Amino acid sequence: MTACKSCALLQQFTSPPTPVRSSTFDGHWRPAIRYPLSAIRHLPSAIRHLLSAMKAMLLAAGLGARLRPLTDNLPKCMLPIAGKPVLEHNLEWLKKYGVTEVMINLYHLPQVVKDYFGDGSNWGMKVAYSLEKEILGTAGGVKNVAWFFEDNPFLVWYGDNLSTCDLGRLLQFHREKGGALTIALFQREDVTRSGILGLAEDDRVVRYLEKPGDEEVFSHWVNAGIMVLEPEVLGCIPSDRPSDFGRDVIPAMLAEGQRLFGYRMSSDEGLWWIDTPEDLQRTEQEISRRN
């Protein structure tokens, strides 16, 4: 990226977002992604009920080191895409499917997120926060707030990515398969920065490898960072050390013979990862073009 492009990105993305206050909220969102107005109407009533009762965890504790200096003054999850922080897009997507109780884990510049979203009431949601003194990892962050999920199935979303995953289809798939954990999968050409999965004919996960080298690639289906977990998965996460789903928990569950499944996202479901300034610029362009 040229120096002038870097300067332009810095000017665009390093100013902290303005906190949303209830006194200024006009009740009319102008979404940058086209949300499905009938997102859950086509689903069986049992699935609609489960979604409305389901809680979600948005993982947002990452440092965003590859996005520096953009993330020196903003958490990665608060970088704006089409006029809104990434995390706001994800909260609105959850709300469209009836999910309104959300836990967000934070580490880097947590007050920026807390000041912007508050208790979530401006979005018609209940938002709580888990402040980590050290980064606990994707799985460790979930284990740290195990009490929040109240022994019910729940969603985990890597909150610094954007997606239009059909959460209704995902949950329906999870229920039909009856596994302990279902991972949303996305086809990606370059998989060396992702976790890749091998699937059996019944969509059961039989193999998982995090960030493979070129010679290790056996699949182009990658972990999209959206999962449905049964509460027993919490027992598979160690409580005495940081841990990650991709590096630790998923491989351990497979080694124990547990039933994990992969939900293959269709062509009308998108995923945008935001790991570098180039990713950020590409995502901004693609989301703007979709609208």
N, C-alpha and C positions, 0 to 999 in steps of 0.2 A: 504494500500500500504506500503511495507517495506521501511526502510530508504534508502537502496541502490537503489531501484527503483526511489525513490523521487530524489536522487542525480543525477541519470542518466537523468531524465526528466529535471531537472534544467539545466544541462549542455547542453542539446539539444535545449531547448526552450527559454532561457533567454537572448541570444545574439540578439540585434536588427538586423533585416534584412538589407541587403545592399540596399541602394536606387538604383532604376533603372534609369540610365541616357541614354539619347537618343544617346550619342556618343558610348555606348557599346552595345546597343540593336541590335541583329543580325537579327531580323525579323522572327525568327523561334521558336515558342513556343513548349515546350515539355510537354503537359498537363498530369497531374497525374490522372485525371478522363478522361475516354474515351468520348469525346464529339461527339454528333451526327453530322457527316459531312453534312448530308442532313436534318438538324433539321427543316427547314421550307419549303422545297421543296414540301412536300406532302400537305401543307395547302392551302386553297382557297386564291386567290390573295388579297382579301379584308383583310384577317387576316394578311397576310405577310406585307401588307401596314401599317396596324395599329401597328404591332410590330416595324417596322422600324421608325415609328413616335413617339412611346411611350417612355416616360421618366420613370426612376425608382429611388426609394429611397432605399438605403442600410442603415439599422439601425445599428450603430456601436459605440454607446456611452456608452455601458455597462462597468462596472468595472471588471467583471469576478472575483468576490470575492471568489467564491468556487474553483477557479483555482490557487489561491495564494499558494506559492510564484511565480508561473510561470508568473503571470500577474503583478508582481511588476515593471518590466522593459519593458514589452510589452503589448499593448492593446490585449484584448482577440481575436479580429478579425485578429490580425497579427500573432497568433501562427501558426507555419508551419505544414502542413499536406502533406506528400509525397513531401517535398521540396519546397512548396509554401505556403504563408500565406492564411488562410481561405478566406480572402476578395478577394484575387487575383483569386482563384477558382471561386468565385461568379461573379466577373466582367467578366471573360472569358465566363462563362455560359450565361450571359446576352448578350454578344457580339455575341455568336453563333446564337442567335435568332434575331439578328438585332437591339437590344436595345443598343444604344451607348451614350445616355445622362443620366448621373447618378449624384445624390446628395448623399453625405455621411455625416451623422451627427456624431460628435465626442465630447468626453468629456475627457476621460482618456488618457493621453500621445498622444495628437492629432498630434504632430509634427512628430512622427514616421510614421504615416499613410501618412501625406502630403509629407514627404520627399521621401517615397517609390513610391507613385503613381503620384505625381505631378499633372499636369493637365489632365492626362490620355492619352496623345497623343501617348505614347509608346505602348499602347494597341489599338490604333485606336479609342479611346473614348474621350468624353468630361466629365471630372470629376470635380465637384464643392464640396465645403465643407460648413457645417453649424457647427460652433463652439459653443457649449452650455456652458454657465457659470454655470448652474446647470442642472442636468439631467431632461429633460422634459417629459420622458416617451415615449413609442413607438408611441402613437398618437400625443402627444404634440410636439415631434420632427418633425413630418410630418406637423402639423399645422404651425409650426414656419417658414416653407419655402413654404407656400401655393402658393406664387407667382411663384414658379419654374415650376409648372405643367400647367400653362396657360390654365386652364379651359378644360383640356382634361383628358380622363381616364389614369391612371398610375399604375405602379407596386410598391408594398412595399415588401421588403425582409428583414427578420431579419438576418443581415449580419454576425453574428457569428456562424451560422449553415451552413452545407454543404447540398446541394440537387441536384438531377438530375431531378427535376420536369420538365415535358414537358410544357414549357411556351406557345407553340403554341396551344396545346390542352386546356390548362387553359384559354387562352384568347378566344378561339372559344366557349368553354363552357359558359364563362361569357357573351359573346354576344348573344348566343342562349337563355339563361335564362332571360336576361334583368333586372337583379337586380342592386342594388346600389353598392354591394360589394360581391366579391366571394373569399372564403378562400380555399386554398389548404389544403387537409386533408390527414393525414398519420395514418395508424393503428399502435398502440403502446400497448404493453402489460401492462407496468407500466405507468399509465396516471396521477399519482399524482403530477407530476411536470409540467403538461401541461394544456392547455385549451381544454376541451372536448365539443363535439357538438352532439346534437340530430337532425336528419334530417327527413323530411317528404318524402313520396314516390317520389316527384318531385325534391328531393335534396335541398329543401328550409330548411334553418336553423330555427329550432323551439325552440331550447334550447341551452344555452351556460353556462359553468361553468369553471372558472379558478382554476386550481390546487385543484381538489376535494380531500376530504378525502376518505379513503377506502370504507366507508359506503355510500358515495355520488356518486360513479361511476355509470353512466348510459350508457356509450358508450366508445369504445376504438378507436374512430376516434378523432384525436387530431389536433389542429391548427398547420400546418407545418411551419408557419411563412412566407408564401408567399401569397400575396393577390393582387387582381385587384380591384381598387377603381374608381368609378365615381366621378367627381369633387364635386358633392353635398355632399359627405361624409365629406368633409372638414368643412362644416357648422355644422356638428354634434360634432365637436371636440372643447372643450372650449379653449379660447385663454388666459384666465387669471390664469391658473394653470396647473401643469403637469397632464398628463392623459395617460392611456394605452388603447390599443384596447381591450385587453381581460378583464380587470377589469371594464372599464368604457364605452367605445364607443359601442362595439358590444352589450352588454346587454341593453344599452339605446336605440339603434336602434331597437332591437327586441321588447322592451316594447312599442315602438311607432308604431309597425306593419310594419316596413320597410322590403323590400324584400332583404334578404341575402341568398346566396347559398353556398353550400359546394362541391368543386370539389374533388372527391375521387381519390387519386393517385393510379395508377395501380402497379402491381408487378414489372414492369420494371422501375419504378421511385423510387429513394431512398431519404432518409433523414438521416442525421447524426447530432445529437445534441452534443454539446461540452461544458458540464456544469462542469465537474470534471476532475481531472487528469486521472481517469480511462476511462472516455468517450474519452478523447484525445488519449490515447493509443489505445483504441479499434478502433477508427476511422482511425488512422494511419495504423493499421494492415489491416483493411477492404479495405481501398482505395488502399493500396499497393497490396493486393491480387487480386483486380479486374483488375489489370494491369499486 
